């Protein structure tokens, strides 16, 4: 990301732990507590259109090593978890390509990057943590860490009043159980954006499948102790 600073119309800011704390990304920082590796929040802006044109925000999951936290993964499932930052790699590569082509659009890439490891300081099952948006979350499984770091990044994205936010993540093996390795799961709250993404996916031979995204599942994440259960 630092190397992108040399590209025309690109601005890069890499926030360290102190800056992340100042921003208020408490959920993101909670996940990073189990590792000696410092967390970083990477922010890349490309301005190819006028300033008053709303940007597209790309948010990528950047877990650089996922051992599962205190809910430790089996060793056989852990070896490949350095690719848990694939979402981050995808959005950074995308904004790099857009900037290289100097497309007439505004794009912002946001990446919360950290490790999810077991340690005496790591978050524990039954902990209550708070997100940047002010919501409380009951931690039931520390291996469900991606959604915790993305929650804060998505909240941060709102400050740019984007025309759309696209979030890319290796979020759960349950999606592979549902769709195999043929499709990526797609959750969209806008039918026009859904059509655009499905068409783009077909053209690029990186197929997606739209899955239900509505309020019918909300009862499944209710918690007696917090705003939601994780």
N, C-alpha and C positions, 0 to 999 in steps of 0.2 A: 504493500500500500504506500509506503514511503516513496518508492520509486515513481509512483504516479504523479508526484509533484512536478516532474519535469514535462508533463504533457500539457499542452495549451488548454486553457479554460478549466483546469482541474485544481481544486483546493483539497488538501488532506489535513485532517486533525486526528491525532491519536491520543485519546484520553487515558491517563494512568489511573491508578486506584484512587488517589486523592481527588482527581477531577471527577471520577465516577461517583464518589461519595458526595461531592458538591452538587452534582446533577440530581442525585437522589435515587439512583438505581439500586435499591436495597435488595430486591429479589435476585438480580444478577450477581451482586456481591455475596449473597448468601451461598450461592452455588460454588463460588470460587474459594470459599473459606477452607476447604479441605486440601488445598494444594499450596506448595511453596512458590509455584510459578505465579507471577503477577498477572492479574486480569487486565485486558485492554479493551477499550471501546473505540472501534475504528469508524471514522466518519469521512466519506469521500464525496465531494460535490463536483458535478460536471455541469457547467452552464453553457449550453449551445444555443439557447433561445433568450429572449428578453427576460429580465428579472421578474416581470409581472406574470410570466407564464408558470402556472403551477407545476411542480416537479412530479415525477414518478419516484416513489421511494422503494428501494430494494433492501430487504432485511434478510440477513443470512445467519443461520446458527453456526457459531464458531467454537464448539467444544473440541479442543485440540487433542484431548485424551479423555475417554469416558470409561472409567472402571466401575461406574455405578454408584459411587459414593459408599456410604455405609451399607446400602443394599447391594452388596458386591456382586458383579456379574461372574458367571463361571469363567475359568481361565480360557476355555476354548472360544468363548464369545467376546473376550476382551482384546484379543490380539489385533483385530481389525478396527478397533474403536478409535484409532488415530484418524480415521476418515469421517469421524462425527463432525468435522468442520467442513464437509462437502458443500453445505448450503452457503457458508461464508465464502468458500472458494468460488462458487458459482456466481454469486452476486458481484464479487470483486472482479472476476474475469469479464463479466457482462459490462460493467461500467468502464473497464479498461478498453474493451472493444468499441464501445460507443464513443469514448473520448478519442481513440485513435482514428475513427472514421469522421469525427467532428460532426455528429448528427445534430440537426437543429431542434434539440429537445433539452430539457433540464432533468437531470437524474441525480438522485442521492442514494448512496449505498451505506448501510449501517450494519456493523458487525460487532456483537458482543462476543469476545473471545476469552476463554478460560478453560481450565481443566475441571473434571468432576472426579475427585479422588477421596478415599477414606482417610480420615485423620481425626485426632482428638478435637479439632476445631470444626469439623465438618457438620453440616446440618444433619439432624436426626429425624427418623420417622416420628410423627406427632408434634414436631416443632410447628409453631405458627410464625410465618414470616409475612412481611408486607411488601407489596409491589410499589413501583413508582407512582402508579395511579391511585394509591391509597387503599387498595383492597387487601384484605388479609387472606392468607392461603394456609390451609392445614397440610403439611407435608406428610403424605402417607408412604410414598416410595421415593427415595432419593435418586433413583435411576430415571425418574421422570423430570430431569433437570432442564432439558432443552426449552420447554414451554415457560420455565421460570425466567431464563435469561432473555427469551424473546418477548415476554410480556413487557419488560421495561424498555426494550428497543422499539417495540411497536408504539408504546406510549410516547417515547421521545420523538418518533416520526411524525406524530400529530402536530407538533409545533411548526412544521413546514407547510401546513395546509395542502397536502399533496392531492393530486387528482386521483391517485390510486396508490395502494401499498401492496407489494408482492413479497411474500415471505417464503423463503426456501429453506427446507430443513430435512435432515435425516431424523425424524421425530420419534418414530415408534416402529418396532418390528411387527406390530399388529397389522400395519398397512401391507407388509409383504405377505402376511398370512391371508389377507383379504384379496390382494390383487396379484400376488406373485411378483416376479421381477419384470413383468411385461409392462405394467402401468405404474405411474406415480399417482398417489392420491391427490385430488384437487378439491379444496374447500373454498367456495366463493360466495360472497353475499351480494353480488351484483351480476345479473344475467348477461349483460353486454360484455363485461370483463371476462366472464366465464367463456362465452363464445370466442372471444379474441385469444384467450389462452389455449383453448382446445384446438383452434385452428393453427396457431403458432406451433403447438406441440406436434401436430400431425405433419406440418411442413418440415420441421426439424428432426422428425423421426425419434422424438423423445416423448412418447405417448403419455397422456394423463387421463384419469377417469374421475368425473365429478361425483363426489360423495355427499350425503345429506349434510346440510349446514343450516340448522334452524334451532328453534327453542325446545324441541321435543326431547332433547337429551339432558336438559339442565338439571333435572332431578337426580341424575347420576353423579353430579359433582357437588351436591349439597353437603354441607358440614354443620354439625351442631356447635362447632367452636369458632368457625371462621366464615368469611364470605363465600369461600369455595374450598373444596377438597382437591388435592392433587395426587 
